[in-house]
Structures are given as C-alpha cells and as structure tokens.
Amino acid sequence: ENDPEILQRRQKQIDYGKNTPEYNSYLTQVPRSERTKFHPFTPEKNAKYSRRSWDMMIRIWRKQLHIWDP
C-alpha cells in the first residue's frame, strides 16, 4: 500500500490496539522469541488489502488479544 491516507488510518488502528491493557499483558506473558503462528500478530499495514479485509484482520487481532485480558 502506498496511499499515505490509508497508511495513516491503519497506523491509527494499530496504535489504538497496542495502547490497551490486553496488549501490555500479552507482551509480558509471551516474549517475541516464544511466539508461534497461533499467537495474535499485528497485521502488516503496508500490504495491499481491501478496506473490508483490513478491518476484519484488525477485529480478529483485537479479539485475540482479549485472551490476555488482566
């Protein structure tokens, strides 16, 4: 993706998800070196996705983070 407006919107959504207690708890419980493909991962903002696909990926990521809700 090259459109700066889209990239800015996507970064805002990622930042919103990373500023949650669930994400902080996830970071402390699962170090990066111990993560598997089954752990939540931040969607790649620079990849080419439709708006609907991107929104669904963010929604799934945020729901997966609730597993580590304190």
Distance bins in CASP14 RR format, pairs under 12 A and 6 or more apart:
PFRMAT RR
TARGET T0000
AUTHOR 0000-0000-0000
RMODE 2
METHOD distances of the structure
MODEL  1
1 7 1 0 0 1 0 0 0 0 0 0 0
1 8 0 0 0 0 0 1 0 0 0 0 0
1 9 0 0 0 0 0 1 0 0 0 0 0
1 10 1 0 0 1 0 0 0 0 0 0 0
1 11 0 0 0 0 0 1 0 0 0 0 0
1 43 0 0 0 0 0 1 0 0 0 0 0
1 44 0 0 0 0 1 0 0 0 0 0 0
1 45 1 0 0 1 0 0 0 0 0 0 0
1 46 1 0 1 0 0 0 0 0 0 0 0
1 47 1 0 0 1 0 0 0 0 0 0 0
1 48 1 0 1 0 0 0 0 0 0 0 0
1 49 1 0 0 1 0 0 0 0 0 0 0
1 50 0 0 0 0 0 1 0 0 0 0 0
1 51 0 0 0 0 0 1 0 0 0 0 0
1 53 0 0 0 0 0 1 0 0 0 0 0
1 54 0 0 0 0 1 0 0 0 0 0 0
2 45 0 0 0 0 0 1 0 0 0 0 0
2 46 0 0 0 0 1 0 0 0 0 0 0
2 47 0 0 0 0 0 1 0 0 0 0 0
2 48 0 0 0 0 1 0 0 0 0 0 0
3 9 0 0 0 0 1 0 0 0 0 0 0
3 10 0 0 0 0 1 0 0 0 0 0 0
3 45 0 0 0 0 0 1 0 0 0 0 0
3 46 0 0 0 0 0 1 0 0 0 0 0
3 48 0 0 0 0 0 1 0 0 0 0 0
3 49 0 0 0 0 0 1 0 0 0 0 0
3 51 0 0 0 0 0 1 0 0 0 0 0
4 10 0 0 0 0 0 1 0 0 0 0 0
4 11 0 0 0 0 0 1 0 0 0 0 0
4 45 0 0 0 0 0 1 0 0 0 0 0
4 46 0 0 0 0 0 1 0 0 0 0 0
5 11 0 0 0 0 0 1 0 0 0 0 0
5 12 0 0 0 0 0 1 0 0 0 0 0
5 51 0 0 0 0 0 1 0 0 0 0 0
6 12 0 0 0 0 0 1 0 0 0 0 0
6 13 0 0 0 0 0 1 0 0 0 0 0
6 45 0 0 0 0 1 0 0 0 0 0 0
6 46 0 0 0 0 1 0 0 0 0 0 0
6 47 0 0 0 0 0 1 0 0 0 0 0
6 48 0 0 0 0 1 0 0 0 0 0 0
6 49 0 0 0 0 1 0 0 0 0 0 0
6 50 0 0 0 0 0 1 0 0 0 0 0
6 51 0 0 0 0 1 0 0 0 0 0 0
6 54 0 0 0 0 1 0 0 0 0 0 0
6 55 0 0 0 0 0 1 0 0 0 0 0
7 13 0 0 0 0 0 1 0 0 0 0 0
7 14 0 0 0 0 0 1 0 0 0 0 0
7 44 0 0 0 0 0 1 0 0 0 0 0
7 45 1 0 0 1 0 0 0 0 0 0 0
7 46 1 0 0 1 0 0 0 0 0 0 0
7 47 0 0 0 0 0 1 0 0 0 0 0
7 48 0 0 0 0 0 1 0 0 0 0 0
7 49 0 0 0 0 0 1 0 0 0 0 0
7 54 0 0 0 0 0 1 0 0 0 0 0
8 14 0 0 0 0 0 1 0 0 0 0 0
8 15 0 0 0 0 0 1 0 0 0 0 0
8 45 0 0 0 0 1 0 0 0 0 0 0
9 15 0 0 0 0 0 1 0 0 0 0 0
9 16 0 0 0 0 0 1 0 0 0 0 0
9 45 0 0 0 0 1 0 0 0 0 0 0
9 51 0 0 0 0 1 0 0 0 0 0 0
9 54 0 0 0 0 1 0 0 0 0 0 0
9 55 0 0 0 0 0 1 0 0 0 0 0
9 58 0 0 0 0 0 1 0 0 0 0 0
10 16 0 0 0 0 0 1 0 0 0 0 0
10 17 0 0 0 0 0 1 0 0 0 0 0
10 42 0 0 0 0 0 1 0 0 0 0 0
10 43 1 0 0 1 0 0 0 0 0 0 0
10 44 0 0 0 0 1 0 0 0 0 0 0
10 45 1 0 1 0 0 0 0 0 0 0 0
10 46 0 0 0 0 1 0 0 0 0 0 0
10 47 0 0 0 0 1 0 0 0 0 0 0
10 48 0 0 0 0 0 1 0 0 0 0 0
10 49 0 0 0 0 1 0 0 0 0 0 0
10 51 0 0 0 0 0 1 0 0 0 0 0
10 53 0 0 0 0 0 1 0 0 0 0 0
10 54 1 0 0 1 0 0 0 0 0 0 0
10 55 0 0 0 0 1 0 0 0 0 0 0
10 57 0 0 0 0 1 0 0 0 0 0 0
10 58 0 0 0 0 1 0 0 0 0 0 0
10 61 0 0 0 0 0 1 0 0 0 0 0
11 17 0 0 0 0 0 1 0 0 0 0 0
11 18 0 0 0 0 0 1 0 0 0 0 0
11 42 0 0 0 0 0 1 0 0 0 0 0
11 43 0 0 0 0 0 1 0 0 0 0 0
11 44 0 0 0 0 0 1 0 0 0 0 0
11 45 1 0 0 1 0 0 0 0 0 0 0
11 46 0 0 0 0 0 1 0 0 0 0 0
11 54 0 0 0 0 0 1 0 0 0 0 0
11 58 0 0 0 0 0 1 0 0 0 0 0
12 18 0 0 0 0 0 1 0 0 0 0 0
12 19 0 0 0 0 0 1 0 0 0 0 0
12 45 0 0 0 0 0 1 0 0 0 0 0
12 58 0 0 0 0 0 1 0 0 0 0 0
13 19 0 0 0 0 0 1 0 0 0 0 0
13 42 0 0 0 0 0 1 0 0 0 0 0
13 43 0 0 0 0 1 0 0 0 0 0 0
13 45 0 0 0 0 1 0 0 0 0 0 0
13 51 0 0 0 0 0 1 0 0 0 0 0
13 54 0 0 0 0 1 0 0 0 0 0 0
13 55 0 0 0 0 1 0 0 0 0 0 0
13 56 0 0 0 0 0 1 0 0 0 0 0
13 57 0 0 0 0 1 0 0 0 0 0 0
13 58 1 0 1 0 0 0 0 0 0 0 0
13 59 0 0 0 0 1 0 0 0 0 0 0
13 61 0 0 0 0 1 0 0 0 0 0 0
13 62 0 0 0 0 1 0 0 0 0 0 0
14 20 0 0 0 0 0 1 0 0 0 0 0
14 23 0 0 0 0 0 1 0 0 0 0 0
14 41 0 0 0 0 0 1 0 0 0 0 0
14 42 1 0 1 0 0 0 0 0 0 0 0
14 43 1 0 0 1 0 0 0 0 0 0 0
14 44 0 0 0 0 1 0 0 0 0 0 0
14 45 1 0 0 1 0 0 0 0 0 0 0
14 46 0 0 0 0 0 1 0 0 0 0 0
14 54 0 0 0 0 0 1 0 0 0 0 0
14 57 0 0 0 0 0 1 0 0 0 0 0
14 58 1 0 0 1 0 0 0 0 0 0 0
14 61 0 0 0 0 1 0 0 0 0 0 0
14 62 0 0 0 0 0 1 0 0 0 0 0
14 65 0 0 0 0 0 1 0 0 0 0 0
15 23 0 0 0 0 0 1 0 0 0 0 0
15 42 0 0 0 0 0 1 0 0 0 0 0
15 45 0 0 0 0 0 1 0 0 0 0 0
15 58 0 0 0 0 0 1 0 0 0 0 0
16 22 0 0 0 0 0 1 0 0 0 0 0
16 23 0 0 0 0 1 0 0 0 0 0 0
16 42 0 0 0 0 0 1 0 0 0 0 0
16 58 0 0 0 0 1 0 0 0 0 0 0
16 61 0 0 0 0 0 1 0 0 0 0 0
16 62 0 0 0 0 1 0 0 0 0 0 0
16 65 0 0 0 0 0 1 0 0 0 0 0
17 23 1 0 1 0 0 0 0 0 0 0 0
17 24 0 0 0 0 0 1 0 0 0 0 0
17 26 0 0 0 0 0 1 0 0 0 0 0
17 27 0 0 0 0 0 1 0 0 0 0 0
17 40 0 0 0 0 0 1 0 0 0 0 0
17 42 0 0 0 0 1 0 0 0 0 0 0
17 43 0 0 0 0 0 1 0 0 0 0 0
17 58 0 0 0 0 1 0 0 0 0 0 0
17 59 0 0 0 0 0 1 0 0 0 0 0
17 61 1 0 0 1 0 0 0 0 0 0 0
17 62 1 0 0 1 0 0 0 0 0 0 0
17 63 0 0 0 0 0 1 0 0 0 0 0
17 64 0 0 0 0 0 1 0 0 0 0 0
17 65 1 0 0 1 0 0 0 0 0 0 0
17 66 0 0 0 0 0 1 0 0 0 0 0
18 24 0 0 0 0 1 0 0 0 0 0 0
18 26 0 0 0 0 1 0 0 0 0 0 0
18 27 0 0 0 0 1 0 0 0 0 0 0
18 40 0 0 0 0 0 1 0 0 0 0 0
18 42 1 0 0 1 0 0 0 0 0 0 0
18 43 0 0 0 0 0 1 0 0 0 0 0
18 58 0 0 0 0 0 1 0 0 0 0 0
18 61 0 0 0 0 0 1 0 0 0 0 0
18 62 0 0 0 0 0 1 0 0 0 0 0
18 65 0 0 0 0 1 0 0 0 0 0 0
19 27 0 0 0 0 0 1 0 0 0 0 0
19 62 0 0 0 0 0 1 0 0 0 0 0
19 65 0 0 0 0 0 1 0 0 0 0 0
20 26 0 0 0 0 1 0 0 0 0 0 0
20 27 0 0 0 0 0 1 0 0 0 0 0
20 40 0 0 0 0 0 1 0 0 0 0 0
20 61 0 0 0 0 0 1 0 0 0 0 0
20 62 1 0 0 1 0 0 0 0 0 0 0
20 63 0 0 0 0 0 1 0 0 0 0 0
20 65 1 0 0 1 0 0 0 0 0 0 0
20 66 0 0 0 0 1 0 0 0 0 0 0
20 68 0 0 0 0 1 0 0 0 0 0 0
20 69 0 0 0 0 1 0 0 0 0 0 0
20 70 0 0 0 0 0 1 0 0 0 0 0
21 27 0 0 0 0 0 1 0 0 0 0 0
21 28 0 0 0 0 0 1 0 0 0 0 0
21 65 0 0 0 0 1 0 0 0 0 0 0
21 66 0 0 0 0 0 1 0 0 0 0 0
21 68 0 0 0 0 1 0 0 0 0 0 0
21 69 1 0 0 1 0 0 0 0 0 0 0
21 70 1 0 1 0 0 0 0 0 0 0 0
22 28 0 0 0 0 0 1 0 0 0 0 0
22 29 0 0 0 0 0 1 0 0 0 0 0
22 30 0 0 0 0 0 1 0 0 0 0 0
22 40 0 0 0 0 1 0 0 0 0 0 0
22 61 0 0 0 0 0 1 0 0 0 0 0
22 62 0 0 0 0 1 0 0 0 0 0 0
22 63 0 0 0 0 1 0 0 0 0 0 0
22 64 0 0 0 0 1 0 0 0 0 0 0
22 65 1 0 1 0 0 0 0 0 0 0 0
22 66 1 0 1 0 0 0 0 0 0 0 0
22 67 1 0 0 1 0 0 0 0 0 0 0
22 68 1 0 1 0 0 0 0 0 0 0 0
22 69 1 0 1 0 0 0 0 0 0 0 0
22 70 1 0 0 1 0 0 0 0 0 0 0
23 29 0 0 0 0 0 1 0 0 0 0 0
23 30 0 0 0 0 0 1 0 0 0 0 0
23 40 0 0 0 0 1 0 0 0 0 0 0
23 41 0 0 0 0 0 1 0 0 0 0 0
23 42 0 0 0 0 1 0 0 0 0 0 0
23 61 0 0 0 0 1 0 0 0 0 0 0
23 62 0 0 0 0 1 0 0 0 0 0 0
23 64 0 0 0 0 0 1 0 0 0 0 0
23 65 1 0 1 0 0 0 0 0 0 0 0
23 66 0 0 0 0 0 1 0 0 0 0 0
23 67 0 0 0 0 0 1 0 0 0 0 0
23 68 1 0 0 1 0 0 0 0 0 0 0
23 69 0 0 0 0 0 1 0 0 0 0 0
23 70 0 0 0 0 0 1 0 0 0 0 0
24 30 0 0 0 0 0 1 0 0 0 0 0
24 65 0 0 0 0 1 0 0 0 0 0 0
24 68 0 0 0 0 1 0 0 0 0 0 0
24 69 0 0 0 0 0 1 0 0 0 0 0
24 70 0 0 0 0 1 0 0 0 0 0 0
25 40 0 0 0 0 0 1 0 0 0 0 0
25 65 0 0 0 0 1 0 0 0 0 0 0
25 66 0 0 0 0 0 1 0 0 0 0 0
25 67 0 0 0 0 1 0 0 0 0 0 0
25 68 1 0 1 0 0 0 0 0 0 0 0
25 69 1 0 0 1 0 0 0 0 0 0 0
25 70 1 0 1 0 0 0 0 0 0 0 0
26 32 0 0 0 0 0 1 0 0 0 0 0
26 34 0 0 0 0 0 1 0 0 0 0 0
26 35 0 0 0 0 1 0 0 0 0 0 0
26 39 0 0 0 0 1 0 0 0 0 0 0
26 40 1 0 0 1 0 0 0 0 0 0 0
26 41 0 0 0 0 0 1 0 0 0 0 0
26 42 0 0 0 0 0 1 0 0 0 0 0
26 61 0 0 0 0 0 1 0 0 0 0 0
26 62 0 0 0 0 0 1 0 0 0 0 0
26 64 0 0 0 0 1 0 0 0 0 0 0
26 65 1 0 1 0 0 0 0 0 0 0 0
26 66 0 0 0 0 1 0 0 0 0 0 0
26 67 1 0 0 1 0 0 0 0 0 0 0
26 68 1 0 1 0 0 0 0 0 0 0 0
26 69 0 0 0 0 1 0 0 0 0 0 0
26 70 0 0 0 0 0 1 0 0 0 0 0
27 34 0 0 0 0 0 1 0 0 0 0 0
27 35 0 0 0 0 0 1 0 0 0 0 0
27 39 0 0 0 0 0 1 0 0 0 0 0
27 40 0 0 0 0 0 1 0 0 0 0 0
27 42 0 0 0 0 0 1 0 0 0 0 0
27 65 0 0 0 0 0 1 0 0 0 0 0
27 68 0 0 0 0 1 0 0 0 0 0 0
28 34 0 0 0 0 0 1 0 0 0 0 0
28 68 0 0 0 0 1 0 0 0 0 0 0
28 70 0 0 0 0 1 0 0 0 0 0 0
29 35 0 0 0 0 0 1 0 0 0 0 0
29 39 0 0 0 0 0 1 0 0 0 0 0
29 40 0 0 0 0 0 1 0 0 0 0 0
29 65 0 0 0 0 0 1 0 0 0 0 0
29 67 0 0 0 0 1 0 0 0 0 0 0
29 68 1 0 1 0 0 0 0 0 0 0 0
29 69 0 0 0 0 0 1 0 0 0 0 0
29 70 0 0 0 0 1 0 0 0 0 0 0
30 36 0 0 0 0 1 0 0 0 0 0 0
30 38 0 0 0 0 0 1 0 0 0 0 0
30 39 1 0 1 0 0 0 0 0 0 0 0
30 40 0 0 0 0 1 0 0 0 0 0 0
30 41 0 0 0 0 0 1 0 0 0 0 0
30 64 0 0 0 0 0 1 0 0 0 0 0
30 65 0 0 0 0 0 1 0 0 0 0 0
30 67 0 0 0 0 0 1 0 0 0 0 0
30 68 1 0 0 1 0 0 0 0 0 0 0
31 39 0 0 0 0 0 1 0 0 0 0 0
32 39 0 0 0 0 1 0 0 0 0 0 0
32 41 0 0 0 0 0 1 0 0 0 0 0
32 42 0 0 0 0 0 1 0 0 0 0 0
33 39 0 0 0 0 0 1 0 0 0 0 0
35 41 1 0 0 1 0 0 0 0 0 0 0
35 42 0 0 0 0 0 1 0 0 0 0 0
38 64 0 0 0 0 1 0 0 0 0 0 0
38 67 0 0 0 0 0 1 0 0 0 0 0
39 61 0 0 0 0 0 1 0 0 0 0 0
39 64 1 0 0 1 0 0 0 0 0 0 0
39 65 0 0 0 0 0 1 0 0 0 0 0
39 67 0 0 0 0 1 0 0 0 0 0 0
39 68 0 0 0 0 1 0 0 0 0 0 0
40 57 0 0 0 0 0 1 0 0 0 0 0
40 58 0 0 0 0 0 1 0 0 0 0 0
40 59 0 0 0 0 0 1 0 0 0 0 0
40 60 0 0 0 0 1 0 0 0 0 0 0
40 61 1 0 1 0 0 0 0 0 0 0 0
40 62 0 0 0 0 1 0 0 0 0 0 0
40 63 0 0 0 0 1 0 0 0 0 0 0
40 64 1 1 0 0 0 0 0 0 0 0 0
40 65 1 0 1 0 0 0 0 0 0 0 0
40 66 0 0 0 0 1 0 0 0 0 0 0
40 67 1 0 0 1 0 0 0 0 0 0 0
40 68 0 0 0 0 1 0 0 0 0 0 0
41 57 0 0 0 0 1 0 0 0 0 0 0
41 58 0 0 0 0 0 1 0 0 0 0 0
41 60 0 0 0 0 0 1 0 0 0 0 0
41 61 1 0 0 1 0 0 0 0 0 0 0
41 64 0 0 0 0 1 0 0 0 0 0 0
41 65 0 0 0 0 0 1 0 0 0 0 0
42 57 0 0 0 0 1 0 0 0 0 0 0
42 58 0 0 0 0 1 0 0 0 0 0 0
42 60 0 0 0 0 0 1 0 0 0 0 0
42 61 1 0 0 1 0 0 0 0 0 0 0
42 62 0 0 0 0 0 1 0 0 0 0 0
42 64 0 0 0 0 0 1 0 0 0 0 0
42 65 0 0 0 0 1 0 0 0 0 0 0
43 49 0 0 0 0 1 0 0 0 0 0 0
43 53 0 0 0 0 1 0 0 0 0 0 0
43 54 1 0 0 1 0 0 0 0 0 0 0
43 55 0 0 0 0 0 1 0 0 0 0 0
43 56 0 0 0 0 1 0 0 0 0 0 0
43 57 1 0 1 0 0 0 0 0 0 0 0
43 58 1 0 0 1 0 0 0 0 0 0 0
43 59 0 0 0 0 0 1 0 0 0 0 0
43 60 0 0 0 0 1 0 0 0 0 0 0
43 61 1 0 0 1 0 0 0 0 0 0 0
43 62 0 0 0 0 0 1 0 0 0 0 0
43 64 0 0 0 0 0 1 0 0 0 0 0
44 53 0 0 0 0 0 1 0 0 0 0 0
44 54 0 0 0 0 1 0 0 0 0 0 0
44 57 0 0 0 0 1 0 0 0 0 0 0
44 58 0 0 0 0 0 1 0 0 0 0 0
44 61 0 0 0 0 0 1 0 0 0 0 0
45 54 0 0 0 0 1 0 0 0 0 0 0
45 57 0 0 0 0 0 1 0 0 0 0 0
45 58 0 0 0 0 1 0 0 0 0 0 0
45 61 0 0 0 0 0 1 0 0 0 0 0
46 54 0 0 0 0 0 1 0 0 0 0 0
47 53 0 0 0 0 1 0 0 0 0 0 0
47 54 0 0 0 0 1 0 0 0 0 0 0
47 57 0 0 0 0 1 0 0 0 0 0 0
48 54 0 0 0 0 1 0 0 0 0 0 0
49 55 0 0 0 0 1 0 0 0 0 0 0
49 56 0 0 0 0 1 0 0 0 0 0 0
49 57 1 0 0 1 0 0 0 0 0 0 0
49 58 0 0 0 0 0 1 0 0 0 0 0
50 56 0 0 0 0 1 0 0 0 0 0 0
50 57 0 0 0 0 0 1 0 0 0 0 0
51 57 0 0 0 0 0 1 0 0 0 0 0
51 58 0 0 0 0 0 1 0 0 0 0 0
52 58 0 0 0 0 0 1 0 0 0 0 0
52 59 0 0 0 0 0 1 0 0 0 0 0
53 59 0 0 0 0 0 1 0 0 0 0 0
53 60 0 0 0 0 0 1 0 0 0 0 0
54 60 0 0 0 0 0 1 0 0 0 0 0
54 61 0 0 0 0 0 1 0 0 0 0 0
55 61 0 0 0 0 0 1 0 0 0 0 0
55 62 0 0 0 0 0 1 0 0 0 0 0
56 62 0 0 0 0 0 1 0 0 0 0 0
56 63 0 0 0 0 0 1 0 0 0 0 0
57 63 0 0 0 0 0 1 0 0 0 0 0
57 64 0 0 0 0 0 1 0 0 0 0 0
58 64 0 0 0 0 0 1 0 0 0 0 0
58 65 0 0 0 0 0 1 0 0 0 0 0
59 65 0 0 0 0 0 1 0 0 0 0 0
59 66 0 0 0 0 0 1 0 0 0 0 0
60 66 0 0 0 0 0 1 0 0 0 0 0
61 67 0 0 0 0 0 1 0 0 0 0 0
62 68 0 0 0 0 0 1 0 0 0 0 0
62 69 0 0 0 0 0 1 0 0 0 0 0
63 69 0 0 0 0 0 1 0 0 0 0 0
END
